Each structure stands twice: as C-alpha cells, then as structure tokens.
C-alpha cells in the first residue's frame, strides 16, 4: 500500500510502498483511510520538535486525524461491523490505568499515538488501530470532511469544555487565531456556552470567516496584537478568558495583558513561551490552563454537534501523493481552515 513517511527530520516526506497492516490482536481493526487531516503538529514532527519529548524511531507513517471504513476486525470486536464508517480518536489507551478509568484518556502512561510516537499513522491507504478508538458515523454522512475533528476538533472542543463552567451570560472570551483549531473553537463556544466571543487574527480573510461562524466581535490584530481593542471593548477591564490557538511569537504575552482579574488563560497552540512575575499571577489571580487533545467522550460529543450542523469545517482536500504540498501550504498560512489528504 502507499504511505507517506518521515525518514529524516527537516526533509520532505517520502511516498513509500509498504506492507498493508495485519490484525494482530483481538481488538484490532484495519481501517481503509478515506481522509487524513493535515495538522501543524505534523510540521512540528518533521521539524524534530517532538524528538526530545518522545524520540520516535524513524521511519514511520505520520497522520493522526483519520476517518475511514472498517475493512477487517479482531475476533473480539462485536460492536463494530465490516463496512462501518468511523472516526478515530488519535490516542490508543490501555483502558485500565487510573487516568483511563477517570476519563483522562490523553494522560494514559501506556498509550500509543499513531502518527506521532513512531507508531504508523493515517497518511496511508490503511491504518491499524484499536476498536476502542473508533466512533461509528451514521450512514449517509460524508466522513471525509470530518477527519480534522479527530484532533483539531476535539482539542478546540476540549479547551472550550474546560472553561465552560466558568462562563455565564455576559462573560467575554477572546479567541486568538482563527485557523484550523480557532474556527472550530468559535463554533464550540457559541454551541455550548453563553459567552460573547471576540475573535482576533492578523488575516482579514480569517476574520471574515470568524464573523460568518458566529463571532460577536472581530479584531484585526495590529502592532499590539489587539490589546488596545480588547481593552476598549471591555472598558479597560479585560476579558474573562483568552483561548490562545497560536501559542507562539507575541500571543502569550499579549494574552496576559487582555485578561481581567480572576480571568483564565487557556493555551492550545504551542511553540512559544511567556514571562510574567509571580506577583502578577497572585495579585490578579490568573488561572493558566493547558489543553492536550481531548477525550473519547468529547470526540463523540463533537461528532454529534457536527451531525447536527452546529459545527462546520472549512476544508481543502489534496490527494495523498501531494502531502508535502499540503504541508507547505499549511506552513505558509495559505490554508483557510483545515487540509485533508484523500487516498486515491
């Protein structure tokens, strides 16, 4: 089968012919990939950002946002059928540890992350994963556009759901970055919270998209990243929450200056850093929250919102063979929404 694999860091991916995966355990499934989302994390993998964190063994097939059709299954899988179309949670967990049993799937210390940790992912014609990672999608639903929900979608939804208990009618949330995750985050905020949403981006086309998706206010970030506009809109008080879908360059520092006393800084994007005095955190009682993907249940909830047409995805598709082109367009900021690879 065809698979797009990383052989060396900071080099283009290679389109290889590799053996089709085989069932090796009772709960395995083989999925014929219909769509594989192209994620900024894939760029970070190629750049070697994850090398010092998990040190994956090269080469391997990347791709962790996957949808497809079950082609084979292990003999213990009795709740899914051959031919079912599914979306796949990106993390394969043990289901037995304390994290798994408490619903914190992403913190399972024994899990595997296909497409990231050296386990083969979904930039391919077929993928082997666990049946426990699969969520069945109703027949008649086009699953290809759903691929980004498997990571970009649940990461944004997870971030929104974590802050939802702190929001009330009149709360204000600023969303920094209306990219692949941010445009989903705006919709999730409008779907499950009563908050007023202010979207911030440097790109006018993305700002237009934010307005179309329900943002109450939009700001084209200037030299100060939108700080002055936020303070003007909030009578110099600041917003209740900032969700930072960029997480690099100046956005972390800007976010801290937008938040009111007792507010929350929710970090989703990564790659940068911020400096602040401990006194400021104490004096303003700012809460800093990290977000790592999301749980199986959250993906199931997000799928429901998608099927109900409460969350939509802006999408651009590429043939599997054009993976490097898709990544280059993503890296240069030319993708509005998300990109998805479609095997032939």
Steps between C-alpha positions, in 0.01 A plus 500: 500500500600865468610688811655841559789461744763702680855368454702804609424816694475825304467312171195447274285198577536193282221317316585133561360159416461309828320183607134533590453468879362174639276415793719391792268531799136423581402868521690621193328652199638573154353820360507598134581868527259737328648822638807597704519848649812711454597650834759753614626230733605311186721797414644495852573127464691565177689785669609266780310686772375172647837324477612593852154435644424148376791421263302299242686241297525599133367429244128493573173610340366825641138616520278499810167645376335206330165383367425192297315173457565183701640232270611238756449449872625281782287211624400682823360808325126438514368859510638608162448341160698473179394793284424736788631851444687636799697791638802402709606651828873562450624338823488126568465457877538205736148553648619364838716767666373770735506765226292286265252399770452863604434611142835672443580299188787719383698444820516122471871420561477179298333634186610520139459799270496384135659755272697665780693261724642274229184290466377517140224755443243583237687669212443168326245281331448286812548538875500252786360630827288395797127448465467695826625810315225482238176698501240381251366764263144467366461380143438780255734742678800604289789411730790653302437855630485360855865391516626817675249447781723215622764739633446864404133467580520328837793714610294814440189342652699371801633851566151649481343232718763552773417870532124463447420465874657843561290677236163666553278736298710810458837322510746598229746262334775615265614246241851563368552338161220405260686215334425130485428473872382854567216489251371186671548654844280797412217267398540286811482809720177609332355147515556414868559829688317832541821703454553798275783407262767738368720356223851634437720432198744680270336361187194683362368187326508307829332788680222490241466124561479560876209736452324251273539230767340706774764717664330799664796734446811472283836671529775519240807489721729800459838570655376427852327177400153636568558597864379859461188386314418246770540756776284746308224241453510407871530847658862422593395200710617221270335176394401209722690245291757501223530181295832521317499278192838639389717468810815648352662826394336779702160342568575360850620839626210676329249259649613574855437870442146438371376300799301655783573432866394147583505405132626193317775456241427181306794387284446280196765601246862433591853586399550821696547610859392775734655683791306650786559583863363267764359809671284578197353149500428532872369855492269438204429133583546394140444134425718343226355189337669265252309288249614170350266359232184370672321190621312231311172630647580854388561378146166321510330822618671701227389251236143554622538878462639448149216270396255758640672763281601706804868468412622535141847459356669718242692252288749450219574150371816359340583159352716289734789538258499878555563483875812717477310765303223502761753542780676781315171685453420453868844624604470811283154586633315434175251251645173656614364253753647149469659282233415132448689236300281262300652167386413409141 
